[in-house]
Amino acid sequence: MSKAVALDTTIPASKLGEGICWDDATSCLWWVDIAGKLIHHYDPVSKDHRSWSTSKEVSLVFPRADGLLLIGLSDGVYLFDCETGVERPVALLDLPAEHRLNDGKRDPAGRLWVGTINTAAEPSETAALYQLQDDRLVEIEGGYTNANGKTWSADGDLMFHADTGRNTVWVYDYDNSARALSNKRVFVKIEIGSPDGLEADGLGNLYAAIFGGSRVDIVSMRGDVVGQIDLPVPNATSCCVGGPRRKTLFITTAFDGMSDEERGSAPLSGHVFKVELDG
């Protein structure tokens, strides 16, 4: 495996980069800066970069076939028109104070799952995991401080979910037709840093972006940490597999909460990284 390198340092660093995804239709990347209220788009071939501002903190982005974006703002899921900047609500949540929408991902059938986060200084376990069903966000499981990254096994029979507050990645049996979870159990516990975004590569590996760990862990489907991708920055936040042969891992990072001294020691914090995968 090659060394992780910055994707393009001409792109402004994100205070809280998140939600990176690869668009097979255009061979381009999308990601967000939650704290900066920005949606980013990047073409790795032309190196064309564009960004759009949002009215609230934005935590996820997925392109749609009709040209609109499915995005998550602090209070729910919206459709975003890149031409006009119009945000049209799809499903809203009446969240407690200091809560917002967080990481989201689409299951093998394309259905959106999202989590919320309690951002209070001493958060209680009042965040939850939701599923988008038509025009409603339906709570599936509560009891979180930060319901974070999600991904699925290649066959779609397993769903993985990062419980950042407990330094744990859970695994569930997943019934794709019924959109139902069962048999929740610990997949892996993270000892140094906290699990954030997740991605499975279809080859038996799960990648866990480790916030505060300067790395992405590589975990087998048995829950064994079998390797890591080292980063020159402390806070990895999300990752996705992409590229023309789907052999590149793209990783977002953040400088949120870092002091000037810490940023000086890790000047690439907030940039997107890429690494070529083995196999």
C-alpha positions as CSV (number, residue, x, y, z in Angstrom):
1,M,0.0,0.0,0.0
2,S,1.3,3.4,-0.9
3,K,1.7,6.4,1.5
4,A,-1.2,8.7,2.0
5,V,-0.7,12.1,0.3
6,A,-2.8,15.2,0.2
7,L,-5.2,15.2,-2.7
8,D,-4.9,18.9,-3.7
9,T,-3.5,21.5,-1.3
10,T,-4.9,24.4,-3.4
11,I,-8.4,23.4,-2.0
12,P,-9.0,25.3,1.2
13,A,-8.7,23.2,4.3
14,S,-12.0,22.2,6.0
15,K,-12.6,23.0,9.6
16,L,-14.6,19.8,9.9
17,G,-14.3,17.8,6.6
18,E,-16.8,14.9,6.4
19,G,-19.1,12.8,4.3
20,I,-16.8,12.1,1.3
21,C,-18.3,10.0,-1.5
22,W,-17.3,9.0,-5.0
23,D,-19.7,9.5,-7.8
24,D,-19.2,6.7,-10.4
25,A,-21.3,8.5,-13.0
26,T,-18.9,11.5,-13.2
27,S,-15.7,10.0,-11.6
28,C,-15.7,12.9,-9.2
29,L,-15.6,13.4,-5.4
30,W,-18.1,15.1,-3.1
31,W,-17.6,16.1,0.5
32,V,-18.7,18.7,3.1
33,D,-17.2,21.0,5.6
34,I,-19.7,20.8,8.5
35,A,-18.5,23.8,10.4
36,G,-17.7,25.8,7.3
37,K,-21.2,25.2,5.9
38,L,-19.8,24.2,2.5
39,I,-20.3,21.5,-0.1
40,H,-17.2,20.5,-2.1
41,H,-17.0,18.9,-5.5
42,Y,-13.7,17.9,-7.1
43,D,-12.7,16.3,-10.5
44,P,-9.4,14.4,-9.9
45,V,-8.6,14.5,-13.6
46,S,-9.2,18.2,-14.5
47,K,-8.5,19.2,-10.9
48,D,-11.5,21.5,-11.1
49,H,-12.9,22.3,-7.6
50,R,-16.2,24.0,-6.9
51,S,-18.0,24.7,-3.6
52,W,-21.4,25.9,-2.5
53,S,-22.5,27.5,0.8
54,T,-25.4,26.2,2.8
55,S,-27.7,28.0,5.3
56,K,-26.9,25.6,8.1
57,E,-24.2,23.1,9.1
58,V,-24.1,20.4,6.4
59,S,-23.0,16.9,7.3
60,L,-23.6,14.7,4.2
61,V,-24.0,15.0,0.4
62,F,-25.0,12.5,-2.3
63,P,-25.5,13.3,-6.0
64,R,-28.7,12.2,-7.6
65,A,-29.5,11.2,-11.2
66,D,-31.7,14.3,-11.7
67,G,-28.8,16.7,-11.0
68,L,-29.9,17.6,-7.5
69,L,-27.9,16.8,-4.3
70,L,-29.3,15.0,-1.3
71,I,-27.8,16.8,1.7
72,G,-28.1,16.7,5.4
73,L,-28.3,20.0,7.2
74,S,-28.4,20.4,11.0
75,D,-32.2,19.9,11.2
76,G,-32.9,17.3,8.5
77,V,-32.5,16.1,5.0
78,Y,-32.9,18.4,2.0
79,L,-32.5,18.5,-1.8
80,F,-30.0,21.1,-3.0
81,D,-29.9,22.7,-6.4
82,C,-26.4,23.7,-7.4
83,E,-27.6,26.1,-10.0
84,T,-29.8,28.2,-7.7
85,G,-28.6,27.3,-4.2
86,V,-32.2,26.5,-3.2
87,E,-32.6,24.0,-0.3
88,R,-35.8,22.1,-0.4
89,P,-36.8,20.2,2.8
90,V,-37.3,16.4,2.4
91,A,-37.6,15.3,6.0
92,L,-37.0,17.4,9.1
93,L,-36.3,16.5,12.8
94,D,-37.4,18.4,15.9
95,L,-34.1,17.9,17.7
96,P,-33.2,19.0,21.3
97,A,-30.9,22.0,21.7
98,E,-27.2,21.3,20.8
99,H,-28.2,18.4,18.6
100,R,-27.7,18.2,14.8
101,L,-27.7,15.7,12.0
102,N,-24.4,14.0,11.6
103,D,-22.9,11.3,9.3
104,G,-25.1,9.5,6.7
105,K,-24.7,6.8,4.2
106,R,-26.9,4.9,1.6
107,D,-27.5,1.2,2.0
108,P,-27.0,-1.3,-0.9
109,A,-30.5,-0.4,-2.2
110,G,-29.7,3.3,-2.1
111,R,-31.7,4.1,1.0
112,L,-30.3,6.8,3.3
113,W,-29.4,6.2,7.0
114,V,-28.3,9.1,9.2
115,G,-27.2,9.7,12.7
116,T,-27.5,12.6,15.1
117,I,-24.9,14.0,17.5
118,N,-25.3,15.7,20.9
119,T,-22.7,18.5,20.8
120,A,-23.2,19.7,24.4
121,A,-20.0,20.0,26.5
122,E,-21.3,17.1,28.6
123,P,-23.4,15.2,26.2
124,S,-26.1,12.8,27.3
125,E,-27.1,9.7,25.3
126,T,-29.9,11.5,23.4
127,A,-28.7,11.1,19.8
128,A,-30.0,8.4,17.6
129,L,-29.8,6.4,14.3
130,Y,-32.5,7.2,11.7
131,Q,-33.6,5.9,8.3
132,L,-35.1,8.0,5.6
133,Q,-38.5,6.6,4.7
134,D,-40.3,8.7,2.0
135,D,-40.6,12.1,3.6
136,R,-39.9,11.0,7.2
137,L,-36.7,10.3,9.2
138,V,-37.7,7.3,11.3
139,E,-35.8,6.6,14.5
140,I,-34.3,3.1,14.5
141,E,-32.2,3.1,17.6
142,G,-31.5,5.7,20.3
143,G,-29.0,5.9,23.2
144,Y,-26.1,7.6,21.5
145,T,-24.0,10.7,22.1
146,N,-22.7,10.5,18.5
147,A,-24.3,8.1,16.0
148,N,-21.6,8.3,13.4
149,G,-20.2,6.4,10.4
150,K,-22.0,3.5,8.6
151,T,-21.3,1.0,5.9
152,W,-22.4,-2.4,4.7
153,S,-20.6,-5.7,3.8
154,A,-20.2,-6.6,0.1
155,D,-23.2,-9.0,0.2
156,G,-25.4,-6.5,2.1
157,D,-26.0,-8.9,5.0
158,L,-24.1,-6.9,7.6
159,M,-24.4,-3.2,8.6
160,F,-21.6,-1.5,10.6
161,H,-22.1,1.6,12.7
162,A,-19.5,3.7,14.6
163,D,-20.5,4.6,18.1
164,T,-18.0,7.4,18.6
165,G,-18.9,8.1,22.2
166,R,-18.1,4.5,23.2
167,N,-15.1,4.0,20.9
168,T,-16.9,1.1,19.4
169,V,-18.0,-0.1,16.0
170,W,-21.1,-2.2,16.1
171,V,-22.2,-4.8,13.6
172,Y,-25.8,-5.9,12.9
173,D,-27.4,-8.5,10.7
174,Y,-29.2,-6.5,8.0
175,D,-32.3,-7.5,6.2
176,N,-32.1,-5.5,3.0
177,S,-35.7,-6.2,1.9
178,A,-37.2,-5.3,5.2
179,R,-34.7,-2.5,6.0
180,A,-34.3,-4.1,9.5
181,L,-31.4,-4.5,11.9
182,S,-31.0,-7.4,14.4
183,N,-28.4,-9.2,16.5
184,K,-26.3,-6.1,17.5
185,R,-22.9,-7.0,18.7
186,V,-19.4,-5.4,19.1
187,F,-17.4,-5.5,15.9
188,V,-14.3,-3.8,17.1
189,K,-13.2,-1.6,20.0
190,I,-10.8,1.3,19.3
191,E,-8.2,1.8,22.0
192,I,-6.5,5.0,20.7
193,G,-8.7,7.7,19.1
194,S,-12.4,7.3,18.2
195,P,-14.1,5.7,15.2
196,D,-15.7,8.2,12.8
197,G,-16.5,7.5,9.2
198,L,-16.6,3.9,7.8
199,E,-16.1,2.3,4.4
200,A,-16.1,-1.3,3.2
201,D,-14.2,-2.1,0.0
202,G,-16.0,-5.2,-1.1
203,L,-12.9,-7.3,-0.7
204,G,-13.3,-8.1,3.0
205,N,-11.8,-5.0,4.5
206,L,-13.5,-2.2,6.5
207,Y,-11.8,1.1,6.8
208,A,-12.4,3.2,10.0
209,A,-11.4,6.8,10.0
210,I,-10.0,7.4,13.5
211,F,-10.5,10.9,15.0
212,G,-7.6,11.8,17.3
213,G,-5.6,8.8,16.1
214,S,-3.7,10.1,13.0
215,R,-4.8,7.1,11.0
216,V,-7.4,4.9,9.3
217,D,-7.7,1.4,10.7
218,I,-8.1,-1.5,8.3
219,V,-10.3,-4.2,9.9
220,S,-11.1,-7.6,8.6
221,M,-14.7,-8.9,8.5
222,R,-13.9,-10.9,11.7
223,G,-13.3,-7.6,13.6
224,D,-9.5,-7.9,13.7
225,V,-7.4,-4.8,13.0
226,V,-5.1,-6.0,10.3
227,G,-3.4,-2.8,9.4
228,Q,-3.5,1.0,9.4
229,I,-3.0,3.9,7.1
230,D,-0.9,6.6,8.8
231,L,-1.8,10.3,8.3
232,P,0.3,13.4,9.1
233,V,-2.7,14.9,10.8
234,P,-4.5,13.9,14.0
235,N,-8.2,13.9,12.9
236,A,-9.4,11.5,10.2
237,T,-13.2,11.9,9.8
238,S,-14.5,10.0,6.8
239,C,-13.3,7.8,3.9
240,C,-14.5,6.3,0.7
241,V,-13.2,4.0,-2.0
242,G,-13.1,5.5,-5.5
243,G,-11.0,6.2,-8.5
244,P,-11.2,4.7,-12.0
245,R,-10.5,1.2,-10.8
246,R,-12.0,1.8,-7.3
247,K,-8.5,1.2,-5.8
248,T,-8.1,4.6,-4.1
249,L,-9.2,5.5,-0.6
250,F,-10.0,9.1,-0.1
251,I,-10.0,10.5,3.4
252,T,-11.3,13.7,4.9
253,T,-9.7,15.3,7.9
254,A,-10.5,18.2,10.3
255,F,-8.7,21.0,12.3
256,D,-11.7,21.7,14.5
257,G,-10.6,22.1,18.1
258,M,-6.9,22.3,17.3
259,S,-4.8,25.1,18.7
260,D,-2.6,27.3,16.5
261,E,0.4,25.3,17.8
262,E,-1.2,22.0,17.0
263,R,-2.1,23.2,13.5
264,G,1.4,24.4,13.0
265,S,2.7,20.9,13.8
266,A,0.2,19.4,11.4
267,P,-0.3,22.0,8.7
268,L,-2.2,19.7,6.4
269,S,-5.1,19.3,8.9
270,G,-8.4,19.8,7.2
271,H,-7.2,18.6,3.7
272,V,-8.4,15.5,1.8
273,F,-5.9,12.7,1.5
274,K,-5.7,9.8,-0.9
275,V,-3.9,6.4,-0.8
276,E,-3.7,3.6,-3.4
277,L,-4.9,0.3,-2.0
278,D,-3.4,-3.1,-2.4
279,G,-5.2,-5.8,-4.5
